[in-house]
Amino acid sequence: MLKYFLAEGPSVFTVILCQAFDGVALVGYMGWVAFQCLLYTGLPGRICKGHTTPAGYLLSYRANGLLAFGISVLVAVGLSVGNVVDPAIIAANWGSLLLVGNIYGFLLCILFYIKASLFPSHPKDRKFTVGSLFYDLYMGVELNPRFGKFWDMKLFHIGRTGMISWVMIDLSFTVYQYRLHGYITSSIMVVDILHLLYVADFFFREDRYLRTLDIQHDHFGFYFAWGSSAFLPAIYTLQAQFLARKPVHLHPTAAAAILATGVGGYLIYCSANEQKHIARKTRGNCIIAGGKPKVMRCSYQTANGVKHESLLLCSGWWGYVRHANYLGDLILSYAMCAPCGTTHLLPWTYAIFMTIILAHRCLRDEKRCLAKYGSSWERYCSQVRWRILPGVF
């Protein structure tokens, strides 16, 4: 697309985009979103509490993502086996679907800027930047735009148009590889397994996601809306897209080693999050890494003047680095890209992106923690010296 834009100019580029627009892709994409809306609204699930917002709201969420994920996969497999839908339909119409996803993300951003201005869910949690409409559109105004008690736009889009779509796209490109070449490689299977593991874990621990930076601090603007609707499905699936067209044949030992590395990163990621969750849930009265954890108790105050107690964990993985979950995430990210080999940079985009975004989040987390906990955070940093990678960063 960039080639056409530079060579032909904006007007011709616009014509090319219009020609790429496909009504079938539009109906398919919106049908998928509507189906996920039905599952999100109608399926039962545990009622979970999120983190207290800066304005003091404690929001409730219905965590039914794992059930929705399972039903989505079963329906997709059923429609494919029954010859109702071509399992390679996503891969075969990928360009048109990408265009529709981008349009959807842009429109979502604009509509929810208008909603934030006129019909905010929680007015005190809005964040307008004086004199910068572009920044407000990009970063978002509302922290938690909602419809009713449980219908949360952020949780819906990151989980349904983002994470579930990730697996559907991978499976479609795996079938597409078979259509093009007559076989399925071990490399694309390793990618599929690691992606499936990551997505399944996301939904299995959906209640934990409610306490992440995405939900607690990121407002719903272009960054979040377009990111979950277009960027995530396009970039996170690049390995499957690449391998479908350019198969890489791995030696069984290499495939097993890459898979084991990815699973190892996943286990670090999960166990680090689990250690922090248990320590906070039990207020430090638990066993971590075979002993009683070392914790640092601290307090912070929300915008409504209410004081809250918290703790910082200095044991287990968190005794080595201050962002142990990011370390596991990075190991898994590079393992996801490794099956593509080193002849092309494109399929490594995901790992490069994760390195940049997690390093940025790390610094942003620490700036926020310093403002939140003050001297307690400085003492914690003096005890746990490294941020993500011991001896390096």
C-alpha atoms as a printed R data frame, in Angstrom:
    type eleno elety resid chain resno       x       y      z
1   ATOM     1    CA   MET     A     1   0.000   0.000  0.000
2   ATOM     2    CA   LEU     A     2   2.813   2.404  0.832
3   ATOM     3    CA   LYS     A     3   4.322   1.696 -2.607
4   ATOM     4    CA   TYR     A     4   1.094   2.728 -4.345
5   ATOM     5    CA   PHE     A     5   0.699   5.814 -2.156
6   ATOM     6    CA   LEU     A     6   4.224   7.060 -2.929
7   ATOM     7    CA   ALA     A     7   4.132   6.139 -6.611
8   ATOM     8    CA   GLU     A     8   0.620   7.216 -7.561
9   ATOM     9    CA   GLY     A     9  -0.291   9.898 -5.027
10  ATOM    10    CA   PRO     A    10  -3.204  10.264 -2.572
11  ATOM    11    CA   SER     A    11  -6.015  10.407 -5.148
12  ATOM    12    CA   VAL     A    12  -5.060   7.199 -6.974
13  ATOM    13    CA   PHE     A    13  -4.309   5.530 -3.641
14  ATOM    14    CA   THR     A    14  -7.844   6.377 -2.469
15  ATOM    15    CA   VAL     A    15  -9.295   4.817 -5.627
16  ATOM    16    CA   ILE     A    16  -7.251   1.649 -5.027
17  ATOM    17    CA   LEU     A    17  -8.572   1.428 -1.467
18  ATOM    18    CA   CYS     A    18 -12.158   1.868 -2.660
19  ATOM    19    CA   GLN     A    19 -11.660  -0.911 -5.195
20  ATOM    20    CA   ALA     A    20 -10.297  -3.162 -2.448
21  ATOM    21    CA   PHE     A    21 -13.410  -2.598 -0.346
22  ATOM    22    CA   ASP     A    22 -15.544  -5.727 -0.447
23  ATOM    23    CA   GLY     A    23 -19.171  -5.902  0.678
24  ATOM    24    CA   VAL     A    24 -18.769  -9.575  1.570
25  ATOM    25    CA   ALA     A    25 -15.842  -8.730  3.865
26  ATOM    26    CA   LEU     A    26 -17.910  -5.967  5.484
27  ATOM    27    CA   VAL     A    27 -20.840  -8.313  6.135
28  ATOM    28    CA   GLY     A    28 -18.500 -11.023  7.410
29  ATOM    29    CA   TYR     A    29 -16.596  -8.704  9.748
30  ATOM    30    CA   MET     A    30 -19.715  -7.062 11.181
31  ATOM    31    CA   GLY     A    31 -21.402 -10.457 11.481
32  ATOM    32    CA   TRP     A    32 -18.411 -11.662 13.509
33  ATOM    33    CA   VAL     A    33 -18.576  -8.597 15.775
34  ATOM    34    CA   ALA     A    34 -22.349  -9.065 16.195
35  ATOM    35    CA   PHE     A    35 -21.849 -12.751 17.076
36  ATOM    36    CA   GLN     A    36 -19.277 -11.815 19.702
37  ATOM    37    CA   CYS     A    37 -21.656  -9.153 21.062
38  ATOM    38    CA   LEU     A    38 -24.317 -11.838 21.524
39  ATOM    39    CA   LEU     A    39 -21.884 -14.124 23.343
40  ATOM    40    CA   TYR     A    40 -20.564 -11.275 25.509
41  ATOM    41    CA   THR     A    41 -24.113 -10.257 26.459
42  ATOM    42    CA   GLY     A    42 -25.838 -13.606 26.808
43  ATOM    43    CA   LEU     A    43 -23.324 -16.084 28.220
44  ATOM    44    CA   PRO     A    44 -23.063 -16.629 31.979
45  ATOM    45    CA   GLY     A    45 -19.833 -15.803 33.753
46  ATOM    46    CA   ARG     A    46 -18.241 -14.948 37.079
47  ATOM    47    CA   ILE     A    47 -18.852 -11.431 38.307
48  ATOM    48    CA   CYS     A    48 -15.443  -9.901 39.029
49  ATOM    49    CA   LYS     A    49 -14.360  -6.587 40.455
50  ATOM    50    CA   GLY     A    50 -11.821  -4.416 38.696
51  ATOM    51    CA   HIS     A    51  -9.359  -1.998 40.233
52  ATOM    52    CA   THR     A    52 -10.589   1.191 41.879
53  ATOM    53    CA   THR     A    53 -10.490   3.960 39.258
54  ATOM    54    CA   PRO     A    54  -8.790   7.326 39.923
55  ATOM    55    CA   ALA     A    55 -12.223   8.820 40.666
56  ATOM    56    CA   GLY     A    56 -12.987   6.048 43.160
57  ATOM    57    CA   TYR     A    57 -15.310   3.810 41.103
58  ATOM    58    CA   LEU     A    58 -15.119   0.049 41.650
59  ATOM    59    CA   LEU     A    59 -16.527  -1.512 38.480
60  ATOM    60    CA   SER     A    60 -17.971  -4.994 38.007
61  ATOM    61    CA   TYR     A    61 -17.283  -7.246 35.013
62  ATOM    62    CA   ARG     A    62 -18.816 -10.492 33.772
63  ATOM    63    CA   ALA     A    63 -15.904 -12.785 32.886
64  ATOM    64    CA   ASN     A    64 -17.339 -15.159 30.277
65  ATOM    65    CA   GLY     A    65 -14.518 -14.948 27.741
66  ATOM    66    CA   LEU     A    66 -13.318 -18.558 28.088
67  ATOM    67    CA   LEU     A    67 -16.790 -19.888 27.315
68  ATOM    68    CA   ALA     A    68 -17.156 -17.461 24.395
69  ATOM    69    CA   PHE     A    69 -13.748 -18.526 23.074
70  ATOM    70    CA   GLY     A    70 -14.662 -22.219 23.244
71  ATOM    71    CA   ILE     A    71 -18.011 -21.671 21.532
72  ATOM    72    CA   SER     A    72 -16.387 -19.538 18.815
73  ATOM    73    CA   VAL     A    73 -13.836 -22.255 17.993
74  ATOM    74    CA   LEU     A    74 -16.489 -25.003 18.009
75  ATOM    75    CA   VAL     A    75 -18.812 -22.998 15.753
76  ATOM    76    CA   ALA     A    76 -15.949 -22.246 13.335
77  ATOM    77    CA   VAL     A    77 -14.919 -25.919 13.210
78  ATOM    78    CA   GLY     A    78 -18.543 -27.031 12.815
79  ATOM    79    CA   LEU     A    79 -19.212 -24.642  9.935
80  ATOM    80    CA   SER     A    80 -15.989 -25.747  8.240
81  ATOM    81    CA   VAL     A    81 -16.588 -29.490  8.653
82  ATOM    82    CA   GLY     A    82 -20.174 -29.040  7.454
83  ATOM    83    CA   ASN     A    83 -18.931 -27.221  4.332
84  ATOM    84    CA   VAL     A    84 -20.992 -24.177  5.260
85  ATOM    85    CA   VAL     A    85 -17.966 -21.870  5.436
86  ATOM    86    CA   ASP     A    86 -14.580 -22.290  3.769
87  ATOM    87    CA   PRO     A    87 -12.017 -22.567  6.617
88  ATOM    88    CA   ALA     A    88  -9.551 -20.524  4.534
89  ATOM    89    CA   ILE     A    89 -12.061 -17.715  3.946
90  ATOM    90    CA   ILE     A    90 -10.236 -15.260  6.228
91  ATOM    91    CA   ALA     A    91  -6.887 -15.818  4.516
92  ATOM    92    CA   ALA     A    92  -8.450 -15.686  1.054
93  ATOM    93    CA   ASN     A    93 -10.122 -12.326  1.793
94  ATOM    94    CA   TRP     A    94  -7.429 -10.935  4.064
95  ATOM    95    CA   GLY     A    95  -6.845  -7.615  2.307
96  ATOM    96    CA   SER     A    96 -10.529  -6.674  2.325
97  ATOM    97    CA   LEU     A    97 -10.965  -7.753  5.945
98  ATOM    98    CA   LEU     A    98  -7.955  -5.663  6.983
99  ATOM    99    CA   LEU     A    99  -9.483  -2.622  5.305
100 ATOM   100    CA   VAL     A   100 -12.829  -3.157  7.063
101 ATOM   101    CA   GLY     A   101 -11.068  -3.648 10.406
102 ATOM   102    CA   ASN     A   102  -9.214  -0.367  9.966
103 ATOM   103    CA   ILE     A   103 -12.410   1.503  9.098
104 ATOM   104    CA   TYR     A   104 -14.168  -0.034 12.104
105 ATOM   105    CA   GLY     A   105 -11.341   1.026 14.428
106 ATOM   106    CA   PHE     A   106 -11.366   4.612 13.120
107 ATOM   107    CA   LEU     A   107 -15.161   4.943 13.416
108 ATOM   108    CA   LEU     A   108 -15.112   3.455 16.910
109 ATOM   109    CA   CYS     A   109 -12.555   6.034 17.995
110 ATOM   110    CA   ILE     A   110 -14.664   8.949 16.682
111 ATOM   111    CA   LEU     A   111 -17.982   7.644 18.029
112 ATOM   112    CA   PHE     A   112 -16.607   7.137 21.516
113 ATOM   113    CA   TYR     A   113 -15.002  10.552 21.552
114 ATOM   114    CA   ILE     A   114 -18.497  11.949 20.917
115 ATOM   115    CA   LYS     A   115 -19.941   9.671 23.605
116 ATOM   116    CA   ALA     A   116 -17.285  10.792 26.086
117 ATOM   117    CA   SER     A   117 -18.174  14.418 25.394
118 ATOM   118    CA   LEU     A   118 -21.963  14.058 25.550
119 ATOM   119    CA   PHE     A   119 -22.872  10.833 27.380
120 ATOM   120    CA   PRO     A   120 -19.942   9.740 29.576
121 ATOM   121    CA   SER     A   121 -20.297   6.606 31.679
122 ATOM   122    CA   HIS     A   122 -18.190   8.078 34.503
123 ATOM   123    CA   PRO     A   123 -17.634  11.825 34.021
124 ATOM   124    CA   LYS     A   124 -15.011  12.113 36.767
125 ATOM   125    CA   ASP     A   125 -12.792   9.531 35.055
126 ATOM   126    CA   ARG     A   126 -12.599  11.448 31.783
127 ATOM   127    CA   LYS     A   127  -9.346  13.047 30.656
128 ATOM   128    CA   PHE     A   128  -9.501  15.945 28.187
129 ATOM   129    CA   THR     A   129  -6.316  17.617 26.972
130 ATOM   130    CA   VAL     A   130  -6.854  21.355 26.540
131 ATOM   131    CA   GLY     A   131  -6.212  22.448 22.960
132 ATOM   132    CA   SER     A   132  -5.340  19.006 21.593
133 ATOM   133    CA   LEU     A   133  -8.239  17.267 19.863
134 ATOM   134    CA   PHE     A   134  -5.832  14.947 18.063
135 ATOM   135    CA   TYR     A   135  -4.288  13.753 21.337
136 ATOM   136    CA   ASP     A   136  -7.724  13.167 22.879
137 ATOM   137    CA   LEU     A   137  -8.827  11.153 19.855
138 ATOM   138    CA   TYR     A   138  -5.625   9.126 19.907
139 ATOM   139    CA   MET     A   139  -5.330   8.392 23.639
140 ATOM   140    CA   GLY     A   140  -9.053   8.518 24.446
141 ATOM   141    CA   VAL     A   141 -11.141  10.484 26.911
142 ATOM   142    CA   GLU     A   142 -13.209   7.911 28.814
143 ATOM   143    CA   LEU     A   143 -11.380   5.413 30.989
144 ATOM   144    CA   ASN     A   144 -14.158   2.816 31.052
145 ATOM   145    CA   PRO     A   145 -16.911   3.505 28.477
146 ATOM   146    CA   ARG     A   146 -19.843   1.244 29.233
147 ATOM   147    CA   PHE     A   147 -23.415   0.326 28.395
148 ATOM   148    CA   GLY     A   148 -25.312  -0.830 31.443
149 ATOM   149    CA   LYS     A   149 -23.723  -2.478 34.445
150 ATOM   150    CA   PHE     A   150 -21.378  -5.002 32.812
151 ATOM   151    CA   TRP     A   151 -20.985  -4.119 29.101
152 ATOM   152    CA   ASP     A   152 -17.441  -2.761 29.013
153 ATOM   153    CA   MET     A   153 -16.077  -1.614 25.639
154 ATOM   154    CA   LYS     A   154 -12.417  -2.141 26.508
155 ATOM   155    CA   LEU     A   155 -12.786  -5.700 27.783
156 ATOM   156    CA   PHE     A   156 -15.022  -6.595 24.828
157 ATOM   157    CA   HIS     A   157 -12.710  -5.296 22.132
158 ATOM   158    CA   ILE     A   158  -9.399  -6.552 23.468
159 ATOM   159    CA   GLY     A   159 -10.912  -9.989 24.107
160 ATOM   160    CA   ARG     A   160 -13.358 -10.528 21.273
161 ATOM   161    CA   THR     A   161 -12.298  -8.507 18.201
162 ATOM   162    CA   GLY     A   162  -8.703  -8.955 19.351
163 ATOM   163    CA   MET     A   163  -7.781 -12.204 21.086
164 ATOM   164    CA   ILE     A   164 -10.445 -14.571 19.702
165 ATOM   165    CA   SER     A   165  -9.884 -13.210 16.192
166 ATOM   166    CA   TRP     A   166  -6.162 -13.930 16.627
167 ATOM   167    CA   VAL     A   167  -6.788 -17.686 16.842
168 ATOM   168    CA   MET     A   168  -9.393 -17.683 14.049
169 ATOM   169    CA   ILE     A   169  -6.942 -15.938 11.703
170 ATOM   170    CA   ASP     A   170  -4.125 -18.360 12.595
171 ATOM   171    CA   LEU     A   171  -6.312 -21.388 11.869
172 ATOM   172    CA   SER     A   172  -7.463 -19.943  8.556
173 ATOM   173    CA   PHE     A   173  -3.892 -19.287  7.397
174 ATOM   174    CA   THR     A   174  -2.878 -22.804  8.457
175 ATOM   175    CA   VAL     A   175  -5.551 -24.228  6.161
176 ATOM   176    CA   TYR     A   176  -4.422 -21.744  3.515
177 ATOM   177    CA   GLN     A   177  -0.877 -23.124  3.722
178 ATOM   178    CA   TYR     A   178  -2.256 -26.588  3.007
179 ATOM   179    CA   ARG     A   179  -4.261 -25.230  0.056
180 ATOM   180    CA   LEU     A   180  -1.203 -23.563 -1.447
181 ATOM   181    CA   HIS     A   181   1.441 -26.238 -0.810
182 ATOM   182    CA   GLY     A   182  -0.364 -29.488 -0.011
183 ATOM   183    CA   TYR     A   183   1.096 -29.857  3.490
184 ATOM   184    CA   ILE     A   184   1.186 -28.226  6.933
185 ATOM   185    CA   THR     A   185   4.642 -27.522  8.367
186 ATOM   186    CA   SER     A   186   5.793 -28.063 11.928
187 ATOM   187    CA   SER     A   187   6.804 -24.386 12.014
188 ATOM   188    CA   ILE     A   188   3.250 -23.098 11.601
189 ATOM   189    CA   MET     A   189   2.018 -25.709 14.096
190 ATOM   190    CA   VAL     A   190   4.484 -24.420 16.719
191 ATOM   191    CA   VAL     A   191   3.237 -20.877 16.079
192 ATOM   192    CA   ASP     A   192  -0.398 -22.012 16.355
193 ATOM   193    CA   ILE     A   193   0.231 -23.860 19.627
194 ATOM   194    CA   LEU     A   194   2.035 -20.936 21.274
195 ATOM   195    CA   HIS     A   195  -0.608 -18.448 20.130
196 ATOM   196    CA   LEU     A   196  -3.411 -20.733 21.312
197 ATOM   197    CA   LEU     A   197  -1.685 -21.161 24.675
198 ATOM   198    CA   TYR     A   198  -1.391 -17.389 25.109
199 ATOM   199    CA   VAL     A   199  -5.008 -16.670 24.145
200 ATOM   200    CA   ALA     A   200  -6.440 -19.522 26.228
201 ATOM   201    CA   ASP     A   201  -4.484 -18.278 29.244
202 ATOM   202    CA   PHE     A   202  -5.814 -14.755 28.676
203 ATOM   203    CA   PHE     A   203  -9.392 -15.994 28.987
204 ATOM   204    CA   PHE     A   204  -8.653 -18.519 31.733
205 ATOM   205    CA   ARG     A   205  -7.326 -15.639 33.837
206 ATOM   206    CA   GLU     A   206  -9.643 -12.978 32.445
207 ATOM   207    CA   ASP     A   207 -10.262 -11.573 35.920
208 ATOM   208    CA   ARG     A   208  -6.509 -10.859 36.265
209 ATOM   209    CA   TYR     A   209  -6.580  -8.761 33.092
210 ATOM   210    CA   LEU     A   210  -8.896  -6.351 34.892
211 ATOM   211    CA   ARG     A   211  -5.903  -5.278 36.999
212 ATOM   212    CA   THR     A   212  -3.541  -4.610 34.110
213 ATOM   213    CA   LEU     A   213  -2.353  -1.291 32.731
214 ATOM   214    CA   ASP     A   214  -4.761  -1.595 29.776
215 ATOM   215    CA   ILE     A   215  -7.865  -1.592 31.959
216 ATOM   216    CA   GLN     A   216  -6.626   0.522 34.863
217 ATOM   217    CA   HIS     A   217  -4.961   3.400 33.026
218 ATOM   218    CA   ASP     A   218  -5.404   3.372 29.216
219 ATOM   219    CA   HIS     A   219  -8.376   5.411 28.016
220 ATOM   220    CA   PHE     A   220 -10.566   4.247 25.128
221 ATOM   221    CA   GLY     A   221  -9.385   6.131 22.053
222 ATOM   222    CA   PHE     A   222  -7.702   5.342 18.742
223 ATOM   223    CA   TYR     A   223  -4.796   3.639 20.538
224 ATOM   224    CA   PHE     A   224  -7.129   1.099 22.140
225 ATOM   225    CA   ALA     A   225 -10.051   0.911 19.668
226 ATOM   226    CA   TRP     A   226  -8.024   0.678 16.455
227 ATOM   227    CA   GLY     A   227  -5.304  -1.295 18.213
228 ATOM   228    CA   SER     A   228  -7.650  -4.112 19.248
229 ATOM   229    CA   SER     A   229  -9.727  -4.068 16.036
230 ATOM   230    CA   ALA     A   230  -7.043  -3.714 13.354
231 ATOM   231    CA   PHE     A   231  -3.468  -3.657 14.686
232 ATOM   232    CA   LEU     A   232  -3.697  -6.747 16.898
233 ATOM   233    CA   PRO     A   233  -5.350  -9.006 14.269
234 ATOM   234    CA   ALA     A   234  -2.902  -7.827 11.591
235 ATOM   235    CA   ILE     A   235   0.426  -7.753 13.456
236 ATOM   236    CA   TYR     A   236   0.019 -10.529 16.016
237 ATOM   237    CA   THR     A   237  -0.789 -13.034 13.252
238 ATOM   238    CA   LEU     A   238   2.119 -12.101 10.964
239 ATOM   239    CA   GLN     A   239   3.961 -15.368 11.655
240 ATOM   240    CA   ALA     A   240   1.013 -17.459 10.413
241 ATOM   241    CA   GLN     A   241   0.522 -15.147  7.422
242 ATOM   242    CA   PHE     A   242   4.206 -15.459  6.502
243 ATOM   243    CA   LEU     A   243   4.459 -19.225  6.948
244 ATOM   244    CA   ALA     A   244   1.298 -19.838  4.924
245 ATOM   245    CA   ARG     A   245   2.986 -18.318  1.878
246 ATOM   246    CA   LYS     A   246   6.657 -19.089  2.634
247 ATOM   247    CA   PRO     A   247   6.796 -22.412  4.518
248 ATOM   248    CA   VAL     A   248   9.773 -23.069  6.779
249 ATOM   249    CA   HIS     A   249  10.671 -26.710  7.434
250 ATOM   250    CA   LEU     A   250  12.086 -27.165 10.926
251 ATOM   251    CA   HIS     A   251  14.050 -30.164 12.131
252 ATOM   252    CA   PRO     A   252  11.983 -31.920 14.840
253 ATOM   253    CA   THR     A   253  14.641 -31.055 17.425
254 ATOM   254    CA   ALA     A   254  14.525 -27.363 16.478
255 ATOM   255    CA   ALA     A   255  10.729 -27.335 16.558
256 ATOM   256    CA   ALA     A   256  10.727 -28.983 19.998
257 ATOM   257    CA   ALA     A   257  13.369 -26.562 21.315
258 ATOM   258    CA   ILE     A   258  11.443 -23.500 20.122
259 ATOM   259    CA   LEU     A   259   8.205 -24.861 21.550
260 ATOM   260    CA   ALA     A   260   9.895 -25.625 24.891
261 ATOM   261    CA   THR     A   261  11.386 -22.118 25.019
262 ATOM   262    CA   GLY     A   262   7.982 -20.580 24.362
263 ATOM   263    CA   VAL     A   263   6.311 -22.730 27.006
264 ATOM   264    CA   GLY     A   264   9.106 -21.810 29.429
265 ATOM   265    CA   GLY     A   265   8.467 -18.112 28.822
266 ATOM   266    CA   TYR     A   266   4.765 -18.720 29.283
267 ATOM   267    CA   LEU     A   267   5.372 -20.469 32.616
268 ATOM   268    CA   ILE     A   268   7.519 -17.560 33.844
269 ATOM   269    CA   TYR     A   269   4.795 -15.136 32.751
270 ATOM   270    CA   CYS     A   270   2.035 -17.118 34.490
271 ATOM   271    CA   SER     A   271   3.925 -17.949 37.680
272 ATOM   272    CA   ALA     A   272   5.087 -14.337 38.084
273 ATOM   273    CA   ASN     A   273   1.522 -13.062 37.776
274 ATOM   274    CA   GLU     A   274   0.311 -15.810 40.104
275 ATOM   275    CA   GLN     A   275   2.914 -14.930 42.754
276 ATOM   276    CA   LYS     A   276   1.897 -11.277 42.728
277 ATOM   277    CA   HIS     A   277  -1.808 -12.136 42.765
278 ATOM   278    CA   ILE     A   278  -1.501 -14.519 45.730
279 ATOM   279    CA   ALA     A   279   0.723 -12.131 47.685
280 ATOM   280    CA   ARG     A   280  -1.773  -9.283 47.320
281 ATOM   281    CA   LYS     A   281  -4.811 -11.475 47.886
282 ATOM   282    CA   THR     A   282  -3.416 -12.897 51.152
283 ATOM   283    CA   ARG     A   283  -1.705  -9.648 52.188
284 ATOM   284    CA   GLY     A   284   1.617 -11.500 52.187
285 ATOM   285    CA   ASN     A   285   0.451 -14.413 54.365
286 ATOM   286    CA   CYS     A   286   1.348 -17.156 51.888
287 ATOM   287    CA   ILE     A   287   4.188 -19.319 50.587
288 ATOM   288    CA   ILE     A   288   6.114 -18.188 47.494
289 ATOM   289    CA   ALA     A   289   9.163 -19.990 46.073
290 ATOM   290    CA   GLY     A   290   9.200 -22.322 49.066
291 ATOM   291    CA   GLY     A   291   9.103 -19.723 51.818
292 ATOM   292    CA   LYS     A   292   7.299 -16.801 53.356
293 ATOM   293    CA   PRO     A   293   7.499 -13.902 50.892
294 ATOM   294    CA   LYS     A   294   9.309 -10.676 51.569
295 ATOM   295    CA   VAL     A   295   6.921  -7.792 50.963
296 ATOM   296    CA   MET     A   296   6.989  -4.036 51.340
297 ATOM   297    CA   ARG     A   297   3.750  -2.521 52.612
298 ATOM   298    CA   CYS     A   298   2.750   0.886 51.299
299 ATOM   299    CA   SER     A   299  -0.276   3.125 50.820
300 ATOM   300    CA   TYR     A   300  -1.700   5.456 48.176
301 ATOM   301    CA   GLN     A   301  -4.606   7.865 47.849
302 ATOM   302    CA   THR     A   302  -7.173   8.050 45.019
303 ATOM   303    CA   ALA     A   303  -8.636  11.254 43.576
304 ATOM   304    CA   ASN     A   304 -11.628  11.089 45.940
305 ATOM   305    CA   GLY     A   305  -9.318  11.368 48.963
306 ATOM   306    CA   VAL     A   306  -9.680   7.742 50.106
307 ATOM   307    CA   LYS     A   307  -6.503   6.053 51.340
308 ATOM   308    CA   HIS     A   308  -5.763   2.483 50.199
309 ATOM   309    CA   GLU     A   309  -3.233  -0.106 51.366
310 ATOM   310    CA   SER     A   310  -1.082  -2.148 48.980
311 ATOM   311    CA   LEU     A   311   2.139  -4.165 48.967
312 ATOM   312    CA   LEU     A   312   5.175  -4.676 46.756
313 ATOM   313    CA   LEU     A   313   6.492  -8.235 46.395
314 ATOM   314    CA   CYS     A   314  10.257  -8.770 46.747
315 ATOM   315    CA   SER     A   315  10.337 -12.594 46.560
316 ATOM   316    CA   GLY     A   316  10.066 -15.288 43.894
317 ATOM   317    CA   TRP     A   317  10.494 -13.938 40.372
318 ATOM   318    CA   TRP     A   318   9.882 -10.456 41.752
319 ATOM   319    CA   GLY     A   319  13.031 -10.677 43.830
320 ATOM   320    CA   TYR     A   320  15.123 -10.792 40.632
321 ATOM   321    CA   VAL     A   321  13.398  -8.195 38.447
322 ATOM   322    CA   ARG     A   322  10.688  -5.586 38.981
323 ATOM   323    CA   HIS     A   323   8.682  -6.701 35.932
324 ATOM   324    CA   ALA     A   324   9.068 -10.480 35.886
325 ATOM   325    CA   ASN     A   325   5.871 -10.991 33.897
326 ATOM   326    CA   TYR     A   326   7.311  -8.856 31.081
327 ATOM   327    CA   LEU     A   327  10.406 -11.075 30.969
328 ATOM   328    CA   GLY     A   328   8.276 -14.187 30.440
329 ATOM   329    CA   ASP     A   329   6.162 -12.357 27.865
330 ATOM   330    CA   LEU     A   330   9.266 -11.384 25.874
331 ATOM   331    CA   ILE     A   331  10.691 -14.919 25.884
332 ATOM   332    CA   LEU     A   332   7.353 -16.212 24.587
333 ATOM   333    CA   SER     A   333   7.165 -13.446 21.956
334 ATOM   334    CA   TYR     A   334  10.555 -14.300 20.457
335 ATOM   335    CA   ALA     A   335   9.712 -18.017 20.491
336 ATOM   336    CA   MET     A   336   6.540 -17.240 18.516
337 ATOM   337    CA   CYS     A   337   8.629 -15.610 15.778
338 ATOM   338    CA   ALA     A   338  11.562 -18.061 15.749
339 ATOM   339    CA   PRO     A   339   9.799 -20.703 13.563
340 ATOM   340    CA   CYS     A   340   9.850 -18.179 10.688
341 ATOM   341    CA   GLY     A   341  13.639 -18.283 10.462
342 ATOM   342    CA   THR     A   342  15.961 -15.348  9.879
343 ATOM   343    CA   THR     A   343  15.649 -14.737  6.131
344 ATOM   344    CA   HIS     A   344  12.936 -12.069  6.534
345 ATOM   345    CA   LEU     A   345  12.449  -9.359  9.156
346 ATOM   346    CA   LEU     A   346   8.680  -8.980  8.679
347 ATOM   347    CA   PRO     A   347   7.527 -11.989 10.756
348 ATOM   348    CA   TRP     A   348   9.683 -10.710 13.628
349 ATOM   349    CA   THR     A   349   7.601  -7.525 13.796
350 ATOM   350    CA   TYR     A   350   5.599  -8.901 16.718
351 ATOM   351    CA   ALA     A   351   8.692  -9.569 18.863
352 ATOM   352    CA   ILE     A   352  10.167  -6.169 17.993
353 ATOM   353    CA   PHE     A   353   6.867  -4.488 18.823
354 ATOM   354    CA   MET     A   354   6.587  -6.331 22.143
355 ATOM   355    CA   THR     A   355  10.159  -5.352 23.060
356 ATOM   356    CA   ILE     A   356   9.402  -1.687 22.422
357 ATOM   357    CA   ILE     A   357   5.978  -1.624 24.066
358 ATOM   358    CA   LEU     A   358   7.035  -3.596 27.158
359 ATOM   359    CA   ALA     A   359  10.136  -1.447 27.645
360 ATOM   360    CA   HIS     A   360   7.915   1.631 27.333
361 ATOM   361    CA   ARG     A   361   5.321   0.166 29.698
362 ATOM   362    CA   CYS     A   362   8.057  -0.688 32.147
363 ATOM   363    CA   LEU     A   363   9.218   2.933 32.273
364 ATOM   364    CA   ARG     A   364   5.640   4.206 32.366
365 ATOM   365    CA   ASP     A   365   4.762   1.766 35.163
366 ATOM   366    CA   GLU     A   366   7.728   2.921 37.202
367 ATOM   367    CA   LYS     A   367   6.914   6.596 36.734
368 ATOM   368    CA   ARG     A   368   3.351   5.939 37.855
369 ATOM   369    CA   CYS     A   369   4.468   3.789 40.797
370 ATOM   370    CA   LEU     A   370   6.866   6.499 41.949
371 ATOM   371    CA   ALA     A   371   4.047   9.052 41.883
372 ATOM   372    CA   LYS     A   372   1.694   6.591 43.577
373 ATOM   373    CA   TYR     A   373   3.909   5.092 46.298
374 ATOM   374    CA   GLY     A   374   6.629   7.745 46.680
375 ATOM   375    CA   SER     A   375   9.537   6.779 48.918
376 ATOM   376    CA   SER     A   376   8.199   3.216 49.272
377 ATOM   377    CA   TRP     A   377   8.816   2.689 45.564
378 ATOM   378    CA   GLU     A   378  12.345   4.083 45.835
379 ATOM   379    CA   ARG     A   379  13.118   1.630 48.643
380 ATOM   380    CA   TYR     A   380  11.700  -1.208 46.554
381 ATOM   381    CA   CYS     A   381  13.918  -0.251 43.593
382 ATOM   382    CA   SER     A   382  16.979  -0.266 45.835
383 ATOM   383    CA   GLN     A   383  16.187  -3.869 46.821
384 ATOM   384    CA   VAL     A   384  15.217  -5.146 43.344
385 ATOM   385    CA   ARG     A   385  17.758  -3.467 41.052
386 ATOM   386    CA   TRP     A   386  16.842  -4.783 37.601
387 ATOM   387    CA   ARG     A   387  13.730  -3.892 35.636
388 ATOM   388    CA   ILE     A   388  13.224  -6.784 33.168
389 ATOM   389    CA   LEU     A   389  16.458  -8.587 32.276
390 ATOM   390    CA   PRO     A   390  18.948  -9.160 35.131
391 ATOM   391    CA   GLY     A   391  22.333  -7.647 34.390
392 ATOM   392    CA   VAL     A   392  21.097  -5.839 31.270
393 ATOM   393    CA   PHE     A   393  17.981  -3.741 31.914
